[in-house]
Amino acid sequence: MKGFTAALFLGTLIFPSCSGGSGGRAWPTHTVCSDSGLEVLYQSCDPLQDFGFSIEKCSKQLKSNINIRFGIILREDIKELFLDLALMSQGSSVLNFSYPICEVALPKFSFCGRRKGVVLWHTKFCEPLLEAVRIQGSSPELLSTEQIYYAGPVNNPEFTIPQGEYQILLELYTEKRSTVACANATILCS
């Protein structure tokens, strides 16, 4: 086990792109959708990792069921998971919303109850680190990762997005208030 820890620490120092950090730089801005006068952009505000999010159909007229895709590697166990959303327009608060996504007695999604895994990014720069871990005789489960991947409908109220620019702060966190994902999003509607 000492060999595994030493290899992981050494790899993090030698190959910082494998550690999952952004080295002081901001995560890239992602486009969720851009169509017919509506553009939705987001950037991870978690300094340790980015995540993926997309909406199937981009429309100013938000339907009651929209299909989304969301994916992230877990750094925290998910016994309970909560979503906080803050919507701002022109510097003023428009909406604050909190929602329990996973509760111990009421798991709403298949990923509720998942446990974190060891995160080793597999890129061409990380191959020496992965080889060092294999040489140490680490068991395969130490190299596994757990993730949340959800592709499907989300129930929400049906409404038309008014013209304007909106900022949204989204945060997913556990019962211990540990961040699972965090995003600053911008909605531009013309």
N, CA, C and O of each residue as an XYZ file, in Angstrom:
760
protein
N       0.825     -1.195      0.000
C       0.000      0.000      0.000
C       0.861      1.247      0.000
O       0.510      2.245     -0.630
N       2.025      1.201      0.724
C       2.919      2.360      0.737
C       3.418      2.658     -0.667
O       3.548      3.819     -1.056
N       3.699      1.596     -1.430
C       4.171      1.772     -2.805
C       3.125      2.448     -3.674
O       3.455      3.303     -4.496
N       1.851      2.066     -3.494
C       0.769      2.677     -4.255
C       0.661      4.161     -3.927
O       0.538      4.995     -4.825
N       0.708      4.487     -2.634
C       0.603      5.886     -2.209
C       1.760      6.700     -2.744
O       1.563      7.821     -3.213
N       2.972      6.151     -2.683
C       4.157      6.858     -3.194
C       4.046      7.071     -4.701
O       4.365      8.152     -5.198
N       3.592      6.041     -5.441
C       3.450      6.167     -6.896
C       2.401      7.217     -7.251
O       2.591      8.007     -8.176
N       1.302      7.220     -6.518
C       0.245      8.201     -6.774
C       0.739      9.615     -6.495
O       0.498     10.522     -7.292
N       1.432      9.813     -5.363
C       1.952     11.136     -5.013
C       2.981     11.596     -6.040
O       2.941     12.739     -6.494
N       3.904     10.704     -6.407
C       4.930     11.046     -7.391
C       4.293     11.398     -8.736
O       4.691     12.365     -9.386
N       3.315     10.615     -9.138
C       2.634     10.887    -10.408
C       1.922     12.225    -10.407
O       1.891     12.920    -11.423
N       1.348     12.589     -9.267
C       0.653     13.871     -9.159
C       1.629     15.030     -9.314
O       1.304     16.049     -9.924
N       2.826     14.866     -8.758
C       3.836     15.920     -8.885
C       4.402     16.005    -10.293
O       4.589     17.098    -10.828
N       4.676     14.841    -10.899
C       5.294     14.819    -12.219
C       4.290     15.114    -13.315
O       4.609     15.813    -14.277
N       3.084     14.591    -13.181
C       2.051     14.735    -14.208
C       0.855     15.470    -13.629
O      -0.169     14.837    -13.371
N       0.936     16.792    -13.411
C      -0.158     17.500    -12.757
C      -1.478     17.432    -13.505
O      -2.534     17.601    -12.895
N      -1.449     17.187    -14.816
C      -2.717     17.092    -15.547
C      -3.493     15.846    -15.150
O      -4.686     15.751    -15.439
N      -2.844     14.887    -14.493
C      -3.526     13.669    -14.059
C      -4.270     13.866    -12.755
O      -5.149     13.072    -12.420
N      -3.934     14.906    -12.015
C      -4.497     15.066    -10.677
C      -5.924     15.567    -10.684
O      -6.591     15.526     -9.650
N      -6.412     16.039    -11.820
C      -7.794     16.516    -11.888
C      -7.909     17.997    -11.601
O      -8.963     18.585    -11.842
N      -6.856     18.621    -11.092
C      -6.890     20.053    -10.815
C      -6.687     20.845    -12.079
O      -6.268     20.308    -13.104
N      -6.981     22.103    -12.005
C      -6.854     22.939    -13.192
C      -5.608     23.803    -13.133
O      -5.422     24.664    -13.993
N      -4.736     23.596    -12.129
C      -3.484     24.325    -12.066
C      -3.684     25.822    -11.966
O      -2.865     26.573    -12.497
N      -4.738     26.295    -11.307
C      -4.968     27.721    -11.159
C      -5.769     28.331    -12.305
O      -6.241     29.462    -12.196
N      -5.922     27.608    -13.378
C      -6.708     28.118    -14.500
C      -8.172     27.763    -14.303
O      -8.508     26.827    -13.577
N      -9.027     28.513    -14.951
C     -10.472     28.239    -14.874
C     -10.811     27.087    -15.821
O     -10.130     26.863    -16.821
N     -11.868     26.372    -15.486
C     -12.361     25.317    -16.363
C     -12.928     25.959    -17.623
O     -13.326     27.123    -17.589
N     -12.974     25.226    -18.733
C     -13.523     25.814    -19.958
C     -15.018     26.092    -19.831
O     -15.716     25.476    -19.026
N     -15.485     27.023    -20.635
C     -16.914     27.311    -20.698
C     -17.528     26.350    -21.709
O     -17.052     26.237    -22.839
N     -18.586     25.661    -21.296
C     -19.266     24.679    -22.136
C     -20.593     25.248    -22.626
O     -21.248     26.014    -21.920
N     -20.977     24.873    -23.820
C     -22.272     25.266    -24.368
C     -23.252     24.123    -24.149
O     -23.053     23.021    -24.660
N     -24.304     24.386    -23.391
C     -25.351     23.393    -23.158
C     -26.221     23.301    -24.401
O     -26.533     22.211    -24.880
N     -26.610     24.469    -24.917
C     -27.387     24.511    -26.143
C     -27.340     25.925    -26.719
O     -27.120     26.901    -26.002
N     -27.548     26.006    -28.009
C     -27.572     27.288    -28.700
C     -28.467     27.131    -29.923
O     -28.091     26.494    -30.907
N     -29.666     27.725    -29.846
C     -30.610     27.564    -30.942
C     -31.717     28.602    -30.829
O     -32.168     28.909    -29.725
N     -32.139     29.121    -31.909
C     -33.288     30.032    -32.049
C     -33.390     31.088    -30.947
O     -34.408     31.190    -30.263
N     -32.319     31.871    -30.785
C     -32.356     32.977    -29.838
C     -32.102     32.604    -28.392
O     -32.229     33.453    -27.510
N     -31.743     31.353    -28.126
C     -31.454     30.921    -26.761
C     -30.074     30.280    -26.731
O     -29.766     29.397    -27.532
N     -29.252     30.736    -25.798
C     -27.930     30.143    -25.602
C     -27.737     29.919    -24.106
O     -27.967     30.818    -23.297
N     -27.309     28.703    -23.748
C     -27.059     28.351    -22.353
C     -25.617     27.877    -22.251
O     -25.214     26.930    -22.927
N     -24.841     28.545    -21.397
C     -23.424     28.245    -21.202
C     -23.188     27.952    -19.727
O     -23.922     28.444    -18.869
N     -22.160     27.149    -19.426
C     -21.801     26.935    -18.022
C     -20.309     26.688    -17.886
O     -19.618     26.310    -18.833
N     -19.844     26.919    -16.667
C     -18.453     26.682    -16.318
C     -18.432     26.097    -14.904
O     -19.111     26.602    -14.010
N     -17.659     25.040    -14.707
C     -17.557     24.448    -13.377
C     -16.911     25.442    -12.429
O     -15.904     26.061    -12.773
N     -17.479     25.604    -11.234
C     -16.876     26.466    -10.219
C     -16.230     25.622     -9.121
O     -15.819     26.151     -8.089
N     -16.141     24.308     -9.347
C     -15.427     23.410     -8.446
C     -13.963     23.417     -8.885
O     -13.672     23.039    -10.020
N     -13.033     23.834     -8.022
C     -11.639     23.916     -8.443
C     -11.009     22.555     -8.734
O      -9.941     22.496     -9.344
N     -11.645     21.461     -8.313
C     -11.043     20.143     -8.473
C     -11.481     19.381     -9.712
O     -10.732     18.529    -10.191
N     -12.656     19.652    -10.245
C     -13.070     18.898    -11.426
C     -14.177     19.571    -12.214
O     -14.928     20.401    -11.702
N     -14.248     19.188    -13.455
C     -15.262     19.640    -14.393
C     -16.313     18.532    -14.506
O     -16.137     17.460    -13.928
N     -17.382     18.771    -15.228
C     -18.410     17.759    -15.452
C     -19.086     18.046    -16.783
O     -18.878     19.102    -17.380
N     -19.896     17.100    -17.244
C     -20.603     17.255    -18.503
C     -22.099     17.398    -18.290
O     -22.684     16.712    -17.452
N     -22.719     18.296    -19.055
C     -24.155     18.516    -18.972
C     -24.660     18.960    -20.334
O     -24.029     19.790    -20.987
N     -25.778     18.423    -20.767
C     -26.384     18.875    -22.015
C     -27.902     18.698    -21.947
O     -28.421     17.892    -21.175
N     -28.591     19.473    -22.774
C     -30.048     19.404    -22.910
C     -30.334     18.929    -24.321
O     -29.707     19.383    -25.278
N     -31.287     18.012    -24.447
C     -31.580     17.422    -25.748
C     -32.112     18.442    -26.759
O     -31.671     18.464    -27.908
N     -33.045     19.276    -26.341
C     -33.661     20.221    -27.271
C     -33.644     21.612    -26.649
O     -34.162     21.817    -25.551
N     -33.049     22.558    -27.353
C     -32.913     23.923    -26.868
C     -34.110     24.749    -27.364
O     -34.335     24.867    -28.568
N     -34.862     25.308    -26.436
C     -36.040     26.070    -26.819
C     -36.372     27.105    -25.756
O     -36.227     26.851    -24.561
N     -36.820     28.283    -26.205
C     -37.268     29.322    -25.265
C     -38.508     28.868    -24.499
O     -38.748     29.294    -23.369
N     -39.293     27.993    -25.136
C     -40.483     27.437    -24.505
C     -40.066     26.155    -23.788
O     -39.951     25.100    -24.412
N     -39.841     26.246    -22.484
C     -39.398     25.102    -21.696
C     -40.575     24.161    -21.461
O     -41.589     24.552    -20.884
N     -40.433     22.935    -21.908
C     -41.496     21.928    -21.759
C     -41.473     21.344    -20.346
O     -40.500     21.511    -19.610
N     -42.551     20.662    -19.978
C     -42.654     20.087    -18.629
C     -41.696     18.914    -18.434
O     -41.281     18.650    -17.306
N     -41.346     18.225    -19.477
C     -40.346     17.159    -19.424
C     -39.261     17.464    -20.436
O     -39.515     17.489    -21.640
N     -38.046     17.697    -19.946
C     -36.926     17.886    -20.867
C     -35.928     16.766    -20.629
O     -35.750     16.312    -19.498
N     -35.288     16.330    -21.680
C     -34.282     15.283    -21.567
C     -32.912     15.921    -21.399
O     -32.510     16.795    -22.168
N     -32.208     15.461    -20.375
C     -30.875     15.978    -20.092
C     -29.880     14.828    -20.060
O     -30.257     13.658    -20.004
N     -28.609     15.185    -20.096
C     -27.513     14.258    -19.839
C     -26.584     14.942    -18.860
O     -26.263     16.121    -19.006
N     -26.154     14.184    -17.852
C     -25.249     14.706    -16.837
C     -24.266     13.616    -16.471
O     -24.662     12.474    -16.237
N     -22.981     13.958    -16.417
C     -21.970     12.981    -16.042
C     -20.862     13.615    -15.230
O     -20.395     14.709    -15.546
N     -20.438     12.915    -14.166
C     -19.353     13.395    -13.310
C     -18.749     12.199    -12.577
O     -19.447     11.232    -12.272
N     -17.452     12.272    -12.297
C     -16.793     11.266    -11.477
C     -16.953     11.676    -10.021
O     -16.766     12.844     -9.679
N     -17.297     10.730     -9.167
C     -17.583     11.039     -7.767
C     -16.315     11.123     -6.921
O     -15.440     10.259     -6.995
N     -16.236     12.177     -6.121
C     -15.192     12.314     -5.106
C     -15.773     12.112     -3.716
O     -15.031     12.045     -2.735
N     -17.063     12.015     -3.626
C     -17.771     11.862     -2.348
C     -18.812     10.751     -2.484
O     -19.393     10.563     -3.553
N     -19.043     10.014     -1.390
C     -20.133      9.043     -1.363
C     -21.453      9.808     -1.399
O     -21.559     10.917     -0.877
N     -22.449      9.197     -2.022
C     -23.758      9.848     -2.097
C     -24.766      9.060     -1.279
O     -25.408      8.141     -1.787
N     -24.900      9.421     -0.015
C     -25.985      8.887      0.806
C     -27.190      9.788      0.601
O     -28.305      9.327      0.353
N     -26.934     11.094      0.711
C     -27.948     12.103      0.436
C     -27.325     13.121     -0.510
O     -26.140     13.437     -0.404
N     -28.129     13.628     -1.432
C     -27.650     14.592     -2.417
C     -28.687     15.702     -2.558
O     -29.884     15.440     -2.675
N     -28.212     16.928     -2.546
C     -29.104     18.086     -2.608
C     -28.671     19.023     -3.730
O     -27.494     19.085     -4.084
N     -29.630     19.743     -4.277
C     -29.387     20.737     -5.314
C     -29.823     22.097     -4.794
O     -30.944     22.257     -4.311
N     -28.939     23.067     -4.894
C     -29.284     24.464     -4.632
C     -29.125     25.222     -5.934
O     -28.150     25.029     -6.661
N     -30.084     26.082     -6.227
C     -30.066     26.870     -7.440
C     -30.383     28.310     -7.073
O     -31.351     28.574     -6.359
N     -29.575     29.236     -7.555
C     -29.835     30.666     -7.351
C     -29.847     31.328     -8.725
O     -28.873     31.228     -9.472
N     -30.943     32.002     -9.060
C     -31.119     32.676    -10.340
C     -31.058     34.182    -10.120
O     -31.748     34.731     -9.262
N     -30.212     34.838    -10.920
C     -30.037     36.293    -10.818
C     -30.261     36.910    -12.196
O     -29.960     36.304    -13.225
N     -30.795     38.125    -12.191
C     -30.946     38.901    -13.416
C     -30.619     40.350    -13.087
O     -31.178     40.917    -12.148
N     -29.734     40.937    -13.839
C     -29.305     42.323    -13.644
C     -28.890     42.592    -12.197
O     -29.195     43.642    -11.633
N     -28.186     41.616    -11.609
C     -27.671     41.779    -10.257
C     -28.681     41.558     -9.139
O     -28.325     41.646     -7.964
N     -29.925     41.276     -9.480
C     -30.959     41.056     -8.463
C     -31.355     39.585     -8.415
O     -31.420     38.913     -9.445
N     -31.614     39.100     -7.220
C     -32.040     37.722     -7.047
C     -33.465     37.556     -7.575
O     -34.359     38.328     -7.227
N     -33.665     36.547     -8.414
C     -34.980     36.267     -8.975
C     -35.593     35.038     -8.308
O     -36.793     35.000     -8.036
N     -34.743     34.024     -8.045
C     -35.250     32.763     -7.525
C     -34.144     32.047     -6.759
O     -33.000     32.001     -7.212
N     -34.481     31.494     -5.608
C     -33.617     30.584     -4.869
C     -34.401     29.308     -4.666
O     -35.548     29.336     -4.218
N     -33.779     28.180     -4.998
C     -34.485     26.906     -5.000
C     -33.580     25.837     -4.414
O     -32.409     25.754     -4.786
N     -34.095     25.018     -3.510
C     -33.373     23.872     -2.955
C     -34.229     22.636     -3.158
O     -35.449     22.679     -3.004
N     -33.571     21.521     -3.508
C     -34.312     20.302     -3.804
C     -33.497     19.085     -3.373
O     -32.329     18.969     -3.746
N     -34.088     18.175     -2.594
C     -33.376     16.933     -2.248
C     -33.461     15.942     -3.416
O     -34.555     15.532     -3.805
N     -32.318     15.563     -3.968
C     -32.291     14.629     -5.094
C     -32.227     13.191     -4.603
O     -32.923     12.321     -5.126
N     -31.390     12.942     -3.595
C     -31.272     11.614     -2.995
C     -31.462     11.757     -1.491
O     -30.766     12.535     -0.839
N     -32.394     11.015     -0.955
C     -32.582     10.946      0.487
C     -32.459      9.480      0.882
O     -32.796      8.595      0.095
N     -31.986      9.221      2.082
C     -31.763      7.843      2.518
C     -33.041      7.015      2.368
O     -32.999      5.905      1.838
N     -34.158      7.540      2.824
C     -35.416      6.795      2.780
C     -36.138      6.905      1.439
O     -37.106      6.183      1.203
N     -35.685      7.793      0.559
C     -36.387      8.017     -0.695
C     -35.394      8.275     -1.840
O     -35.253      9.412     -2.289
N     -34.708      7.224     -2.312
C     -33.790      7.427     -3.441
C     -34.580      7.600     -4.743
O     -35.308      6.697     -5.154
N     -34.436      8.746     -5.381
C     -35.227      9.055     -6.572
C     -34.562      8.611     -7.869
O     -35.234      8.465     -8.890
N     -33.221      8.389     -7.837
C     -32.479      8.042     -9.040
C     -31.586      6.828     -8.776
O     -31.274      6.514     -7.627
N     -31.185      6.156     -9.843
C     -30.369      4.941     -9.712
C     -28.988      5.223     -9.131
O     -28.374      4.315     -8.572
N     -28.478      6.446     -9.243
C     -27.147      6.736     -8.719
C     -27.148      7.048     -7.223
O     -26.076      7.189     -6.635
N     -28.304      7.159     -6.595
C     -28.368      7.393     -5.150
C     -27.728      6.208     -4.429
O     -28.019      5.055     -4.747
N     -26.865      6.489     -3.466
C     -26.182      5.433     -2.721
C     -24.830      5.054     -3.300
O     -24.135      4.218     -2.722
N     -24.434      5.643     -4.430
C     -23.125      5.332     -5.018
C     -22.001      5.783     -4.112
O     -22.139      6.735     -3.343
N     -20.882      5.079     -4.217
C     -19.710      5.408     -3.418
C     -18.621      5.964     -4.326
O     -18.542      5.631     -5.509
N     -17.793      6.810     -3.750
C     -16.707      7.394     -4.526
C     -15.702      6.318     -4.903
O     -15.638      5.256     -4.284
N     -14.925      6.617     -5.927
C     -13.863      5.721     -6.356
C     -12.554      6.472     -6.426
O     -12.514      7.684     -6.213
N     -11.496      5.769     -6.720
C     -10.198      6.396     -6.914
C     -10.175      6.941     -8.327
O     -10.453      6.209     -9.277
N      -9.854      8.198     -8.478
C      -9.881      8.823     -9.783
C      -8.473      8.858    -10.364
O      -7.587      9.514     -9.817
N      -8.272      8.155    -11.468
C      -7.033      8.241    -12.227
C      -7.424      8.533    -13.668
O      -8.001      7.679    -14.341
N      -7.116      9.715    -14.135
C      -7.474     10.097    -15.496
C      -6.605      9.328    -16.461
O      -5.384      9.319    -16.304
N      -7.181      8.691    -17.441
C      -6.427      7.909    -18.409
C      -6.202      8.755    -19.660
O      -7.060      8.837    -20.539
N      -5.043      9.371    -19.715
C      -4.645     10.110    -20.898
C      -3.247      9.670    -21.252
O      -2.617      8.957    -20.471
N      -2.739     10.071    -22.403
C      -1.398      9.650    -22.811
C      -0.344     10.152    -21.825
O       0.718      9.538    -21.720
N      -0.597     11.247    -21.098
C       0.368     11.771    -20.146
C       0.364     10.974    -18.842
O       1.331     11.023    -18.081
N      -0.711     10.247    -18.586
C      -0.846      9.526    -17.319
C      -0.410      8.068    -17.424
O      -0.356      7.379    -16.405
N      -0.100      7.583    -18.611
C       0.283      6.182    -18.780
C       1.405      5.775    -17.831
O       1.296      4.706    -17.230
N       2.495      6.564    -17.648
C       3.550      6.149    -16.713
C       3.031      5.986    -15.282
O       3.480      5.092    -14.566
N       2.102      6.826    -14.862
C       1.538      6.710    -13.521
C       0.738      5.421    -13.392
O       0.872      4.703    -12.401
N      -0.093      5.124    -14.388
C      -0.888      3.907    -14.347
C       0.017      2.679    -14.336
O      -0.267      1.706    -13.637
N       1.104      2.716    -15.107
C       2.042      1.606    -15.137
C       2.720      1.444    -13.777
O       2.914      0.320    -13.315
N       3.082      2.559    -13.129
C       3.707      2.498    -11.802
C       2.756      1.868    -10.790
O       3.192      1.113     -9.920
N       1.469      2.169    -10.893
C       0.481      1.590     -9.986
C       0.359      0.090    -10.240
O       0.264     -0.695     -9.296
N       0.362     -0.313    -11.521
C       0.272     -1.741    -11.853
C       1.492     -2.501    -11.325
O       1.354     -3.606    -10.800
N       2.690     -1.911    -11.462
C       3.921     -2.550    -11.008
C       3.884     -2.786     -9.499
O       4.424     -3.779     -9.013
N       3.254     -1.885     -8.763
C       3.173     -2.023     -7.310
C       2.237     -3.155     -6.899
O       2.143     -3.479     -5.715
N       1.550     -3.755     -7.855
C       0.670     -4.873     -7.547
C      -0.671     -4.451     -6.980
O      -1.319     -5.232     -6.283
N      -1.092     -3.254     -7.260
C      -2.377     -2.780     -6.750
C      -3.503     -3.596     -7.355
O      -3.446     -4.000     -8.517
N      -4.515     -3.829     -6.558
C      -5.645     -4.594     -7.050
C      -6.477     -3.741     -8.005
O      -6.513     -2.518     -7.865
N      -7.148     -4.371     -8.978
C      -7.918     -3.627     -9.985
C      -8.975     -2.704     -9.400
O      -9.256     -1.651     -9.972
N      -9.570     -3.082     -8.259
C     -10.622     -2.223     -7.716
C     -10.092     -0.875     -7.259
O     -10.859      0.083     -7.163
N      -8.786     -0.777     -6.971
C      -8.223      0.520     -6.591
C      -8.179      1.472     -7.784
O      -8.116      2.688     -7.604
N      -8.211      0.933     -8.986
C      -8.176      1.772    -10.178
C      -9.572      2.106    -10.690
O      -9.719      2.848    -11.662
N     -10.581      1.568    -10.049
C     -11.941      1.818    -10.520
C     -12.400      3.221    -10.139
O     -11.890      3.823     -9.194
N     -13.360      3.721    -10.883
C     -13.961      5.005    -10.559
C     -15.464      4.815    -10.506
O     -16.016      3.967    -11.208
N     -16.114      5.590     -9.686
C     -17.566      5.631     -9.666
C     -17.983      6.958    -10.251
O     -17.316      7.975    -10.055
N     -19.067      6.945    -10.955
C     -19.539      8.178    -11.541
C     -21.051      8.231    -11.489
O     -21.736      7.234    -11.257
N     -21.533      9.420    -11.711
C     -22.960      9.605    -11.939
C     -23.090      9.859    -13.427
O     -22.429     10.741    -13.975
N     -23.922      9.103    -14.064
C     -24.289      9.409    -15.439
C     -25.801      9.268    -15.505
O     -26.344      8.194    -15.247
N     -26.468     10.343    -15.847
C     -27.915     10.314    -15.964
C     -28.291     10.851    -17.339
O     -27.879     11.944    -17.729
N     -29.067     10.079    -18.053
C     -29.616     10.518    -19.332
C     -31.096     10.195    -19.300
O     -31.488      9.028    -19.281
N     -31.911     11.232    -19.293
C     -33.339     10.990    -19.242
C     -34.119     12.252    -18.946
O     -33.568     13.352    -18.974
N     -35.405     12.095    -18.661
C     -36.272     13.252    -18.462
C     -36.116     13.882    -17.075
O     -35.792     13.210    -16.096
N     -36.353     15.164    -17.031
C     -36.422     15.923    -15.788
C     -37.750     16.650    -15.802
O     -38.076     17.356    -16.756
N     -38.504     16.473    -14.748
C     -39.800     17.125    -14.614
C     -39.606     18.558    -14.137
O     -38.905     18.786    -13.152
N     -40.197     19.502    -14.798
C     -40.117     20.899    -14.393
C     -41.366     21.630    -14.886
O     -42.081     21.128    -15.754
N     -41.622     22.800    -14.340
C     -42.793     23.554    -14.801
C     -42.578     24.040    -16.240
O     -41.464     24.381    -16.636
N     -43.655     24.061    -16.995
C     -43.601     24.541    -18.374
C     -43.727     26.057    -18.366
O     -44.647     26.607    -17.760
N     -42.791     26.738    -19.047
C     -42.865     28.198    -19.147
C     -41.980     28.687    -20.283
O     -41.132     27.959    -20.799
N     -42.205     29.950    -20.658
C     -41.405     30.584    -21.690
C     -40.324     31.422    -21.014
O     -40.604     32.193    -20.096
N     -39.098     31.264    -21.475
C     -37.984     32.028    -20.905
C     -38.069     33.454    -21.432
O     -38.029     33.664    -22.644
N     -38.188     34.443    -20.538
C     -38.273     35.835    -20.990
C     -36.946     36.319    -21.570
O     -35.876     35.814    -21.231
N     -37.047     37.300    -22.442
C     -35.859     37.884    -23.059
C     -34.966     38.479    -21.968
O     -35.453     39.091    -21.018
N     -33.654     38.289    -22.119
C     -32.711     38.845    -21.156
C     -31.508     37.957    -20.939
O     -31.339     36.928    -21.593
N     -30.672     38.383    -19.997
C     -29.489     37.627    -19.610
C     -29.647     37.238    -18.140
O     -29.971     38.072    -17.294
N     -29.414     35.963    -17.854
C     -29.593     35.440    -16.509
C     -28.336     34.694    -16.071
O     -27.684     34.032    -16.879
N     -28.004     34.807    -14.796
C     -26.896     34.060    -14.221
C     -27.492     33.066    -13.226
O     -28.404     33.389    -12.465
N     -26.953     31.856    -13.257
C     -27.426     30.808    -12.361
C     -26.223     30.198    -11.655
O     -25.211     29.891    -12.285
N     -26.342     30.028    -10.360
C     -25.354     29.278     -9.592
C     -26.030     27.987     -9.161
O     -27.032     28.006     -8.446
N     -25.470     26.860     -9.603
C     -25.991     25.541     -9.259
C     -24.969     24.825     -8.398
O     -23.772     24.866     -8.682
N     -25.440     24.166     -7.341
C     -24.528     23.386     -6.519
C     -25.193     22.078     -6.111
O     -26.310     22.069     -5.593
N     -24.486     20.969     -6.354
C     -24.879     19.655     -5.863
C     -23.964     19.347     -4.689
O     -22.744     19.466     -4.804
N     -24.548     18.950     -3.552
C     -23.724     18.681     -2.384
C     -24.330     17.557     -1.557
O     -25.513     17.241     -1.676
N     -23.484     16.960     -0.711
C     -23.897     15.838      0.120
C     -24.451     16.328      1.450
O     -24.490     17.527      1.727
N     -24.881     15.360      2.271
C     -25.400     15.685      3.600
C     -24.338     16.311      4.490
O     -24.671     16.974      5.472
N     -23.056     16.110      4.163
C     -21.958     16.711      4.925
C     -21.559     18.069      4.354
O     -20.589     18.681      4.800
N     -22.307     18.522      3.379
C     -22.096     19.798      2.679
C     -20.837     19.771      1.810
O     -20.270     20.821      1.506
N     -20.395     18.561      1.405
C     -19.268     18.406      0.487
C     -19.769     18.585     -0.939
O     -20.790     18.012     -1.321
N     -19.055     19.373     -1.717
C     -19.462     19.654     -3.090
C     -19.277     18.435     -3.983
O     -18.209     17.822     -3.994
N     -20.314     18.089     -4.726
C     -20.249     17.046     -5.739
C     -20.055     17.717     -7.097
O     -19.261     17.247     -7.911
N     -20.768     18.803     -7.343
C     -20.613     19.583     -8.579
C     -21.075     21.003     -8.310
O     -21.953     21.243     -7.482
N     -20.469     21.938     -9.022
C     -20.808     23.340     -8.872
C     -20.676     23.994    -10.250
O     -19.720     23.713    -10.974
N     -21.600     24.841    -10.611
C     -21.530     25.487    -11.923
C     -22.059     26.909    -11.863
O     -23.023     27.215    -11.160
N     -21.398     27.760    -12.620
C     -21.906     29.100    -12.923
C     -22.422     29.025    -14.345
O     -21.672     28.710    -15.269
N     -23.695     29.311    -14.521
C     -24.305     29.211    -15.849
C     -24.830     30.592    -16.272
O     -25.182     31.432    -15.444
N     -24.866     30.785    -17.580
C     -25.421     31.996    -18.151
C     -26.463     31.609    -19.196
O     -26.216     30.748    -20.040
N     -27.625     32.249    -19.134
C     -28.671     32.042    -20.132
C     -28.838     33.373    -20.866
O     -29.079     34.414    -20.255
N     -28.703     33.310    -22.191
C     -28.894     34.490    -23.044
C     -30.106     34.219    -23.920
O     -30.102     33.294    -24.732
N     -31.144     35.031    -23.750
C     -32.388     34.835    -24.504
C     -32.737     36.120    -25.230
O     -32.951     37.160    -24.606
N     -32.794     36.042    -26.564
C     -33.112     37.255    -27.350
C     -34.451     37.107    -28.058
O     -34.882     38.020    -28.762
